[in-house]
Amino acid sequence: MHPRAAILAAIADAQRPLTPQEVLDSARETVQGLGMATVYRNIKALLEDGSLQAVQLPGESPRYEAAEHEHGHHHHFQCTVCSRVFDVHDCPGDLRDLAPKGFTVERHELTLYGRCADCAKAAAAPKPRGKAAATA
C-alpha cells in the first residue's frame, strides 16, 4: 500500500483525530519501514489538497482528521489520563448570547476534558490487595 493511502486509512480507521506518532504507529501495520518524515510530508500534502484538517487544542501539537468528516461540524473530548482526543458529535448550538455585547460570533470550538471510557474503566477497576497482589 502507498504511504499516503496507509495514512488516510489509519485516520479513517481510528475515527478520531490522531497525532503524527499515532498515524505512524497505525500506518506501519500496512507499510513496513514507514518513517516519521514520510508521515509529516504526506500529512502536509493531504492538508494542502484538502483531504485532512488539523485539530488544534490549546497547548497541544496538532492532530489530524479527515476533512470530509461524516458528522460535519463537531467538537472534541481530550482524555486527561491518556491524552487521546475523540470526536463529540453533539453541539450546544447557537452561542451568540455568550459573547460580550456588541461582539459578533463567527464560529466556535468546544473541547471537553475528562477520562475516556478506557481510562475511566481502568480507574474504576478494583485494585489487588494483600500479599497475593504483591507476588502477582
C-alpha positions in Angstrom: 0.0 0.0 0.0 1.2 3.5 -0.8 2.2 5.6 2.3 -0.5 8.2 1.6 -3.2 5.6 1.4 -2.0 4.0 4.6 -2.0 7.4 6.4 -5.6 8.1 5.2 -6.7 4.6 6.2 -5.1 5.0 9.7 -7.0 8.2 10.3 -10.3 6.8 8.9 -10.0 3.6 10.9 -9.3 5.4 14.2 -12.4 7.5 13.8 -10.8 10.2 15.9 -8.1 12.8 15.5 -4.6 11.3 15.5 -1.1 12.7 16.4 1.6 12.1 13.8 3.0 9.4 16.1 -0.4 7.6 16.2 -0.6 7.9 12.4 2.9 6.4 12.1 2.1 3.5 14.5 -1.1 2.6 12.8 0.2 3.0 9.2 3.3 0.9 9.9 0.9 -2.1 10.2 0.5 -1.9 6.4 3.6 -0.1 5.2 6.7 -1.7 6.7 9.6 0.7 7.3 7.4 3.9 7.2 9.2 6.8 8.8 8.1 9.9 10.6 9.5 12.2 7.9 7.3 10.4 5.3 4.3 10.8 7.6 4.8 14.5 8.0 5.4 15.0 4.3 2.2 13.2 3.4 0.2 15.0 6.1 1.4 18.3 4.7 0.3 17.2 1.2 -3.1 15.9 2.5 -3.7 19.2 4.3 -2.9 21.2 1.1 -5.2 19.1 -1.1 -8.0 19.3 1.5 -8.1 15.7 2.4 -7.2 16.3 6.1 -7.8 19.0 8.6 -5.8 19.9 11.7 -7.4 19.7 15.1 -5.7 22.3 17.3 -6.3 22.1 21.0 -4.8 24.8 23.3 -1.3 24.0 24.4 -1.1 20.8 22.2 0.5 19.8 18.9 -2.0 19.4 16.1 -3.8 16.2 15.5 -5.3 15.3 12.1 -8.7 14.1 11.0 -10.4 13.6 7.7 -11.6 16.9 6.2 -14.8 15.3 5.0 -16.0 14.4 8.4 -19.2 12.4 8.4 -20.7 14.4 11.1 -19.7 17.9 9.8 -19.4 20.5 12.5 -18.3 18.8 15.7 -16.3 19.2 18.8 -13.7 17.3 20.7 -13.0 15.5 24.0 -9.5 15.0 25.4 -8.7 12.4 28.0 -6.7 13.8 30.8 -5.1 10.4 31.5 -4.1 9.1 28.1 -4.2 12.4 26.2 -6.2 10.8 23.3 -8.7 13.1 21.5 -12.1 11.9 20.5 -14.9 13.5 18.4 -18.0 14.8 20.1 -20.9 14.9 17.7 -23.4 16.9 19.7 -23.2 20.7 19.7 -24.7 23.2 22.1 -25.8 25.2 19.1 -26.0 29.0 18.9 -23.6 30.5 21.4 -24.1 34.2 20.4 -25.6 35.1 23.7 -22.3 34.2 25.5 -20.3 36.8 23.6 -20.0 40.3 25.1 -22.5 42.9 23.9 -21.6 44.2 20.5 -19.4 41.2 19.6 -20.2 39.0 16.6 -19.6 35.3 16.9 -18.4 33.8 13.6 -17.6 30.2 14.8 -17.0 28.3 17.9 -14.9 25.4 19.1 -15.6 23.4 22.2 -13.3 20.9 23.9 -14.4 18.7 26.8 -11.8 17.3 29.2 -12.0 14.2 31.4 -11.4 10.5 31.3 -12.1 8.4 28.2 -14.1 5.2 28.5 -10.9 3.1 28.7 -9.3 5.2 31.4 -12.5 5.6 33.4 -12.9 1.8 33.3 -9.3 1.3 34.4 -9.7 3.7 37.3 -12.9 2.0 38.5 -11.3 -1.5 38.3 -10.7 -3.0 41.8 -7.1 -2.8 42.8 -5.4 -6.1 44.0 -4.9 -6.1 47.8 -2.8 -8.0 50.2 0.1 -10.5 50.0 -1.2 -12.2 46.9 -1.2 -8.9 45.0 2.4 -8.2 45.9 3.5 -11.5 44.4 1.4 -11.3 41.3 
